[in-house]
Amino acid sequence: MLIIDDNRLMRGGLRALLKAQPDLQVAGAVADLAAALRRVAEVTPHVVLVDAGLGGCDGCRCVEQIHKSAPAARVIVMDLLPAPEEVVGYVKAGANGFLMKDATVEDLVGTVRSVARGEDVIPLVLTGTLLSHIAQDAVVHQRPEAADAVRMTKREQEVMQLIAEGFNNKAIAQRLGVAGDTVKSHVRNILEKLTLHSRLAIAAHSRRSDAARRHPSG
């Protein structure tokens, strides 16, 4: 993984904590976006941990640039307490997880591991307001995109709904009585069909479609 933080003490501390984990490898720790993009091209990190308050760089732009340079990289944004609309911006930019700066070491390591496994992570303190904000923002500012516009199978629609309700892949597999790999395949197909980047974006899309059906315009 790659760490981006312009605070030398924080950068060094994060690197030491993560390197101490036997199942995690730290490919580098840099202070700015330019250095990060150079490093991303060299090591192709699986996970990138980026400070939202990176000096001289807008956080969403930073996430967008990382995602553009390394589409397969999964990005975790670290912040104090972002507003829901800020989190929405990060999700749209391609972020896969969020970590509060007052998080415990266990939260830090757990978030990194979860995101590395393909899960999307938002602290519980943000979840309710974030998802309601996404639905409201989508209906007010964007043209509704119904899942019916894409050839979605009945099973894919079920998986979308469960993702929107907050279920992870394991829970979805248990709920539907299928293998975990089958759920992963459905999620991958949904992302491709809807040209989305993450499970958070799937949840947003599902809630947007539901809201549009409940409150059609015109």
KAVEN-V75721 format. One record per backbone hydrogen bond with DSSP energy under -0.5 kcal/mol. CO is the residue of the C=O (numbers start at 1). NH is the residue of the N-H. Records with the same first field share a line. If there is no record, write none. Layout:
BEGIN
CO = NH, NH
END
This chain:
BEGIN
1 = 27, 28
2 = 49
3 = 30
4 = 51
6 = 8
7 = 11
8 = 12
9 = 13
10 = 14
11 = 15
12 = 16
13 = 17
14 = 18
15 = 19
16 = 20
18 = 21
20 = 22
21 = 24
25 = 27
28 = 3
30 = 5
32 = 36
33 = 37
34 = 38
35 = 39
36 = 40
37 = 41
38 = 42
39 = 43
40 = 44
46 = 74
47 = 2
48 = 50, 76
49 = 4
50 = 78
51 = 54
54 = 57
58 = 62
59 = 63
60 = 64
61 = 65
62 = 66
63 = 67
64 = 68
65 = 69
66 = 70
70 = 73
74 = 48
75 = 96, 97
76 = 50
77 = 79, 99
78 = 52
79 = 101
83 = 86, 87
84 = 88
85 = 89
86 = 90
87 = 91
88 = 92
89 = 93
90 = 94, 95
91 = 94
94 = 75
96 = 121
97 = 77
99 = 79
100 = 103
104 = 108
105 = 109
106 = 110
107 = 111
108 = 112
109 = 113
110 = 114
111 = 115
112 = 116
113 = 117
114 = 119
115 = 118
121 = 98
123 = 126, 127
124 = 128
126 = 130
127 = 131
128 = 132
129 = 133
130 = 134
131 = 135
132 = 136
133 = 137
134 = 138
135 = 139
136 = 140
137 = 141
138 = 142
144 = 146
146 = 149
147 = 150
150 = 152
153 = 157
154 = 158
155 = 159
156 = 160
157 = 161
158 = 162
159 = 163
160 = 164
161 = 165
162 = 167
163 = 166
168 = 172
169 = 173
170 = 174
171 = 175
172 = 176
173 = 177, 178
179 = 183
180 = 184
181 = 185
182 = 186
183 = 187
184 = 188
185 = 189
186 = 190
187 = 191
188 = 192
189 = 193
190 = 194
191 = 195, 196
192 = 195
198 = 202
199 = 203
200 = 204
201 = 205
202 = 206
203 = 207
204 = 208
205 = 209
206 = 210
207 = 211
208 = 212
209 = 213
210 = 214
211 = 215
END
